């Protein structure tokens, strides 16, 4: 795992101090080694964090003299053995070969098509000296970040944004188009145009894309490795389950490649529980213990949630820990931490406004604790809802009803009713309204409009959202069940924010986040299955429930009623900061520059409703969410004007910095 950087000039030599500026800006992150390579008009740098055994002492940037190729790489390649076989690498060599040198061999054999052959999380740049071009790529889901600047004569790139701002020709200017997307989309998506960032001068390589830079011209090309048209048909359910277990185990095992300790986020649900159950078995064979980190509410929290929601998941987590074994579990209440007090830290790490503030305190808290405990890998099951545990039951039954698949509907409907303990008439009413929306008397709830209407009109934002398949109010299109999974997996903007946060938090704390549910091998297998593997005998998310028999306790595996709600106490946590929050919101209202972007009427109503604070009512309201989103934007916009004049301090502070050149 690394932070990479580089500069390429088409017509002149690069002043050496420019590369040093970029590398110095990366000095705030922990590093095992820092190296630079330059030759006249090309500079490459790497701020390396050693995670895998092969990365210890890995020379990055790496120059291959025979092939005249130079690479700087932030990559964790998971299908190493397959690639070694296809590339003809001798067995005695493959154990020691770092991922960066494996990428060089793959580029030499397959050229610009080789990212299609890769499984893993990666961002890299290769300088091809013979062809005088830069070539790079970002993995299919954007698990690693890669930003760049280009003005024909000059091209620069980096894993994070701040080092690019140390170059004298790059300005810290707001990209109003990006901000319009952020403010107008009510869900957790930041923007739909993933090429752009919050800063006008800085772009990013989208997930599933390669980038080629030749003579100052930049070409982005999408590579598709999702198998939408493939369908697997086995003889029986047992064969589907056996194949899934084999693929998922390979995915999990490939994510455990580290000489350090291995940790995992763990909730009381299926996704993280499945990851932990498969990982623990492998680690036990390696004489390693799996460390798990779970978020729990503060002791003073009074649960306001409905009976089927569970803010404190310890009963389910404990059942998983006891059943799986070989686990050292930690439960983090993070007293004194809350989403409001975390804003500045999150903005510094993310380098952009963010939306998932409700979970910000425990995400950051888990990374901090994992780093203190010496973890190299932190496992996650974040993408499981659309891969291993996809299968929204009510949507499926609505699909059967709407498409008049009567026999299967009746069988599944009756089984689901018995399983959930819900009366058939009540359940049929819910399903009918989903299948035929006109039967619902109440109108759909709409999140309050945060964007200034004039700003929305000026940027034509709603037309743009429609171009990306979203409704005028920013909601996802009404998709059929058969298209829903594919839509969320194939659109880069759905997962870009996830990858950005994981990449930057990994770099900040020196702990690499890995998600086996996001492995392309697992995703393609899930995409190729018939619907019936996800819904069976009244059981939603049937694939993972069946596949984890013997891996997870039935209390977790067969639970269809209780749902964990991590971070449910986030409003309660902010009680001590409430007056500060309201005061800051009022200051925001008086800022004329901010007013041109935000919907002032919406903010006034939100402030009026939330003036008294959360005492006696800690249920998160749309208004408090509006205020939090607005304050996050407000602080970021102030940082642009306050920090726009950053100056460079001469000198390199890292004793490990090496300049490689010839």
C-alpha positions, -999 to 999 in steps of 0.1 A, spaced: 0 0 0 14 34 -10 8 69 -19 21 76 -54 29 108 -72 44 120 -104 50 148 -129 54 147 -167 64 177 -189 61 174 -226 86 202 -236 110 209 -207 128 195 -178 111 193 -144 126 214 -116 136 188 -90 121 209 -62 86 204 -76 87 166 -70 102 172 -36 72 195 -28 48 168 -36 66 142 -16 70 165 14 32 170 14 28 132 18 50 134 49 20 136 72 13 99 65 32 70 81 57 54 58 83 26 58 101 41 28 101 71 6 118 71 -28 118 92 -60 129 86 -96 134 113 -122 149 117 -156 146 151 -174 109 155 -180 95 127 -158 93 124 -121 78 95 -101 76 91 -63 63 66 -38 55 70 -1 54 33 8 36 15 36 48 -21 38 18 -45 43 26 -77 24 57 -99 29 68 -91 -7 65 -54 -1 93 -53 26 122 -34 10 103 -32 -24 120 -6 -46 94 19 -56 95 36 -80 110 5 -98 130 8 -130 132 -23 -153 163 -17 -173 157 -45 -198 122 -33 -207 129 4 -201 98 7 -179 94 26 -146 65 20 -123 51 36 -91 24 16 -76 -3 15 -50 -15 -21 -55 -26 -53 -38 -30 -79 -64 -50 -110 -54 -47 -134 -83 -9 -136 -82 -7 -174 -87 -29 -173 -118 -9 -144 -133 24 -161 -125 13 -192 -144 1 -172 -174 33 -152 -174 56 -182 -171 72 -170 -138 92 -197 -121 79 -209 -87 111 -199 -69 107 -163 -81 70 -158 -75 72 -159 -37 95 -129 -36 82 -108 -64 64 -76 -53 31 -67 -69 47 -38 -88 71 -60 -107 43 -84 -115 25 -54 -130 55 -46 -152 55 -82 -165 18 -81 -172 21 -48 -191 50 -62 -212 28 -91 -222 -7 -77 -226 0 -40 -231 -28 -15 -222 -53 -44 -219 -37 -60 -189 -58 -43 -161 -86 -66 -173 -65 -95 -161 -61 -81 -125 -80 -90 -94 -74 -67 -65 -73 -31 -54 -48 -9 -73 -38 24 -87 -5 27 -106 14 46 -132 40 32 -156 64 54 -176 71 36 -209 104 51 -220 105 36 -254 70 48 -263 74 80 -243 40 76 -226 25 73 -192 0 45 -186 -20 38 -155 -52 24 -141 -76 24 -112 -93 -8 -101 -128 -16 -111 -145 -3 -79 -122 25 -71 -108 10 -39 -76 31 -44 -77 67 -55 -58 84 -83 -61 122 -90 -45 142 -118 -39 176 -134 -33 182 -171 -27 214 -192 -11 199 -223 25 209 -214 23 195 -179 7 165 -163 8 156 -126 -9 128 -106 -11 117 -69 -30 93 -46 -43 123 -27 -51 159 -36 -30 181 -13 4 173 -29 -9 185 -63 -18 218 -48 19 223 -39 26 227 -76 26 265 -85 4 261 -116 -25 243 -98 -51 265 -81 -74 256 -52 -106 267 -69 -141 253 -62 -157 232 -89 -193 245 -88 -206 217 -110 -194 191 -85 -209 211 -56 -243 213 -74 -243 175 -78 -234 170 -41 -261 194 -29 -289 181 -51 -285 144 -46 -304 134 -14 -288 100 -9 -252 91 0 -237 96 -35 -214 126 -37 -216 132 -75 -225 114 -107 -196 126 -128 -167 107 -112 -141 122 -135 -145 155 -116 -136 165 -81 -146 193 -58 -116 213 -72 -118 227 -107 -82 221 -116 -80 185 -104 -96 155 -120 -96 118 -111 -93 85 -129 -127 69 -126 -130 34 -113 -127 7 -140 -106 31 -162 -71 33 -176 -53 65 -184 -28 71 -211 -8 103 -214 11 109 -247 25 142 -258 3 160 -233 -29 144 -245 -49 124 -219 -70 94 -229 -94 76 -204 -107 42 -214 -131 21 -195 -124 -16 -190 -153 -39 -182 -148 -71 -162 -183 -75 -149 -201 -106 -163 -237 -94 -169 -246 -119 -196 -232 -151 -181 -255 -175 -164 -245 -205 -143 -268 -235 -141 -260 -263 -117 -280 -294 -110 -290 -286 -74 -286 -260 -46 -257 -279 -31 -235 -273 -61 -243 -236 -61 -233 -234 -24 -201 -255 -29 -190 -233 -58 -197 -201 -38 -178 -213 -7 -148 -221 -29 -148 -187 -46 -155 -168 -14 -128 -186 5 -102 -178 -22 -113 -142 -21 -110 -140 17 -76 -158 17 -62 -134 -9 -71 -105 13 -51 -119 43 -17 -115 27 3 -95 54 32 -100 77 12 -80 103 -19 -88 123 -53 -91 107 -84 -73 120 -120 -70 108 -150 -48 113 -177 -69 128 -214 -62 132 -241 -86 142 -251 -92 105 -244 -116 77 -218 -97 56 -191 -90 81 -200 -122 100 -194 -142 68 -161 -125 61 -149 -132 97 -161 -168 97 -141 -177 65 -111 -156 75 -108 -171 110 -104 -206 96 -75 -197 74 -58 -176 101 -60 -205 126 -40 -227 101 -14 -199 101 -14 -197 139 -28 -162 138 -58 -148 157 -84 -126 140 -90 -93 158 -125 -79 155 -137 -43 161 -174 -35 168 -191 -3 174 -216 -1 203 -237 28 217 -226 49 246 -239 37 280 -262 67 285 -281 61 252 -318 54 255 -329 32 227 -356 49 206 -356 25 177 -384 0 168 -382 -35 182 -368 -50 150 -339 -26 150 -309 -33 172 -284 -4 180 -264 -26 204 -255 -57 184 -234 -74 211 -258 -104 215 -254 -112 178 -217 -103 176 -210 -124 207 -228 -154 191 -206 -151 160 -174 -147 180 -182 -178 202 -194 -199 173 -165 -191 149 -137 -191 174 -101 -179 171 -112 -143 175 -101 -116 199 -130 -92 200 -131 -55 210 -162 -33 215 -158 4 211 -183 28 226 -160 58 218 -172 80 247 -169 117 239 -168 111 201 -195 123 178 -201 133 141 -199 171 149 -166 170 167 -151 149 140 -159 172 110 -125 189 108 -106 156 110 -128 140 84 -124 170 60 -87 169 63 -86 132 55 -113 132 28 -102 165 12 -138 170 2 -173 173 17 -188 140 28 -223 127 36 -219 96 58 -214 116 90 -238 94 110 -211 67 111 -181 89 110 -172 86 147 -170 48 147 -154 44 113 -126 67 124 -125 51 159 -120 16 145 -92 27 122 -75 44 151 -77 14 173 -67 -10 146 -36 11 139 -27 12 176 -30 -26 178 -6 -31 149 -31 -44 123 -19 -45 87 -52 -55 72 -87 -45 83 -114 -67 67 -149 -54 58 -181 -67 42 -192 -33 30 -203 -43 -4 -221 -74 6 -256 -60 3 -253 -61 -35 -231 -92 -38 -231 -121 -14 -262 -111 6 -282 -95 -21 -318 -105 -20 -345 -80 -9 -374 -103 0 -403 -79 -3 -390 -67 -37 -388 -103 -49 -424 -111 -38 -436 -79 -55 -418 -90 -86 -435 -124 -86 -469 -107 -80 -464 -81 -107 -453 -107 -132 -481 -131 -123 -458 -159 -113 -486 -172 -92 -474 -207 -81 -440 -195 -69 -456 -164 -54 -480 -184 -32 -454 -208 -21 -428 -181 -12 -454 -158 3 -467 -184 27 -433 -194 38 -422 -158 43 -453 -151 63 -446 -180 86 -409 -172 90 -415 -135 98 -446 -142 120 -466 -116 100 -502 -121 91 -509 -128 54 -533 -100 49 -510 -74 63 -480 -88 43 -501 -89 11 -510 -53 15 -474 -42 18 -463 -64 -12 -492 -52 -33 -483 -15 -28 -447 -23 -39 -459 -41 -70 -486 -15 -78 -475 19 -64 -509 35 -73 -524 15 -45 -504 35 -20 -524 65 -7 -496 84 9 -472 103 -12 -435 95 -12 -414 113 13 -389 138 -2 -357 149 15 -357 187 20 -340 205 -9 -305 216 2 -294 233 -31 -303 270 -38 -329 269 -65 -311 296 -85 -278 277 -83 -296 245 -94 -310 264 -124 -277 280 -132 -259 247 -134 -288 228 -150 -282 201 -124 -315 183 -127 -310 177 -164 -276 163 -157 -289 139 -130 -315 127 -155 -287 120 -180 -272 97 -154 -305 78 -149 -315 96 -117 -348 113 -111 -351 151 -109 -351 149 -71 -319 129 -72 -334 95 -64 -325 63 -81 -346 52 -110 -375 27 -104 -357 -5 -115 -371 -39 -120 -356 -65 -96 -336 -82 -124 -319 -48 -132 -314 -34 -97 -283 -54 -88 -266 -47 -121 -274 -10 -119 -257 -5 -85 -227 -26 -95 -221 -11 -130 -223 26 -121 -190 40 -109 -206 69 -90 -225 45 -67 -193 32 -51 -167 60 -57 -172 76 -23 -168 43 -5 -135 37 -23 -123 72 -16 -129 70 21 -114 35 25 -83 45 5 -76 77 24 -83 63 59 -60 33 50 -33 57 41 -39 79 72 -36 51 97 -13 26 78 -40 -1 79 -52 -14 46 -90 -19 43 -99 -51 22 -134 -62 13 -138 -98 1 -175 -91 -8 -161 -66 -34 -138 -92 -51 -146 -93 -88 -145 -131 -87 -173 -131 -61 -193 -104 -78 -192 -122 -112 -203 -154 -96 -232 -137 -78 -242 -119 -110 -244 -152 -129 -268 -169 -105 -305 -174 -112 -328 -153 -89 -340 -183 -71 -306 -187 -54 -312 -154 -35 -348 -162 -25 -358 -196 -14 -385 -211 9 -395 -177 24 -359 -168 30 -344 -136 17 -306 -133 11 -308 -171 7 -274 -176 -9 -253 -164 20 -277 -179 46 -273 -213 30 -236 -210 23 -228 -201 59 -244 -232 75 -217 -245 98 -199 -212 95 -222 -189 115 -246 -196 143 -283 -199 133 -291 -169 156 -272 -148 130 -275 -169 99 -313 -173 99 -322 -139 115 -346 -122 92 -364 -100 118 -337 -80 137 -316 -55 119 -285 -39 133 -283 -1 133 -247 10 139 -244 46 149 -280 50 160 -269 71 190 -252 98 168 -277 125 177 -276 116 214 -238 119 212 -240 155 199 -260 168 229 -230 186 244 -222 203 211 -258 213 202 -255 250 210 -222 252 190 -239 235 161 -268 259 161 -245 289 165 -224 277 135 -256 272 115 -267 308 122 -232 321 112 -236 301 80 -269 319 72 -252 352 74 -225 343 49 -235 357 16 -211 335 -4 -225 304 11 -261 316 6 -256 315 -32 -252 277 -30 -275 266 -2 -313 268 2 -317 294 29 -354 287 35 -346 251 41 -318 260 66 -340 285 85 -367 259 90 -341 234 101 -326 258 126 -360 267 140 -370 231 145 -337 220 161 -331 250 184 -340 232 216 -316 203 211 -321 166 212 -332 162 249 -362 138 250 -361 133 213 -329 117 199 -346 104 168 -326 117 138 -347 142 119 -343 153 83 -336 188 97 -306 178 117 -292 159 87 -297 190 66 -278 211 91 -249 186 94 -245 184 56 -246 221 53 -220 227 80 -197 202 64 -199 221 31 -196 254 49 -164 244 66 -149 230 35 -157 262 15 -141 283 42 -110 261 40 -106 269 3 -104 306 9 -83 303 41 -57 278 28 -55 290 -8 -22 308 -1 -3 278 13 34 283 8 61 257 4 87 252 31 120 242 17 138 210 26 129 174 28 123 161 64 123 123 57 155 106 65 145 76 43 140 97 11 160 84 -18 164 99 -53 169 73 -80 180 86 -113 206 82 -141 
